[in-house]
């Protein structure tokens, strides 16, 4: 069961050397969020164990809830941006990937990765 645990994380980077975004906004941080979980037969409506986007960076997971979605990653990034004092987030990019070969395609891992730039 430990092998099949979901995870939600947030990471930030803050070194920009005086750069600007879109020619005028000064970046505060690049924020990346990641959430993954395991689904039966790779079906979004059959989640087994997933990351908890409500408590990122903690060892918590949820059972039988489909929380591994882009919207939750963006919410996590926006919450982190607010915590850092940012006025907006720009350059939002997300990727969704599925892998199932490790379990003979019975249990699939879904990963959602999102990055944003928080600006003043």
Long-range contacts (C-beta under 8 A, 24 or more apart in sequence): 1-49, 4-38, 4-48, 4-49, 4-107, 5-49, 5-61, 6-35, 6-36, 6-37, 6-38, 6-49, 6-50, 6-51, 6-52, 6-61, 6-62, 6-67, 6-68, 7-34, 7-35, 7-36, 7-51, 7-61, 8-33, 8-34, 8-35, 8-51, 8-52, 8-53, 8-55, 8-56, 8-57, 8-67, 8-72, 8-76, 9-33, 9-34, 9-35, 9-51, 9-56, 9-57, 10-56, 10-57, 10-76, 10-77, 10-80, 12-80, 12-84, 21-90, 21-91, 21-117, 21-119, 22-90, 25-88, 25-90, 25-119, 25-120, 26-119, 26-120, 27-117, 27-118, 27-119, 27-120, 28-81, 28-84, 28-85, 28-86, 28-118, 28-119, 28-120, 29-80, 29-81, 29-84, 29-86, 29-117, 29-118, 30-115, 30-116, 30-117, 30-118, 31-77, 31-80, 31-81, 31-89, 31-115, 31-116, 31-117, 31-118, 32-77, 32-113, 32-114, 32-115, 33-73, 33-74, 33-76, 33-77, 33-80, 33-113, 33-114, 33-115, 34-73, 34-111, 34-112, 34-113, 34-114, 35-67, 35-68, 35-72, 35-73, 35-76, 35-111, 35-112, 36-68, 36-109, 36-110, 36-111, 36-112, 37-61, 37-67, 37-68, 37-109, 37-110, 38-107, 38-108, 38-109, 38-110, 39-107, 39-108, 39-109, 39-110, 40-106, 40-107, 40-108, 41-105, 41-106, 41-108, 42-98, 42-100, 42-105, 42-108, 42-110, 44-110, 48-107, 68-110, 68-111, 68-112, 69-112, 70-94, 70-96, 70-112, 70-114, 72-112, 73-112, 73-113, 73-114, 74-114, 74-116, 76-114, 77-114, 77-115, 77-116, 77-118, 78-116, 80-118, 81-116, 81-118, 84-118, 85-120, 86-118, 86-119, 86-120, 87-119, 87-120, 88-118, 88-119, 89-116, 89-117, 89-118, 89-119, 90-116, 90-117, 90-119, 91-115, 91-116, 91-117, 92-116
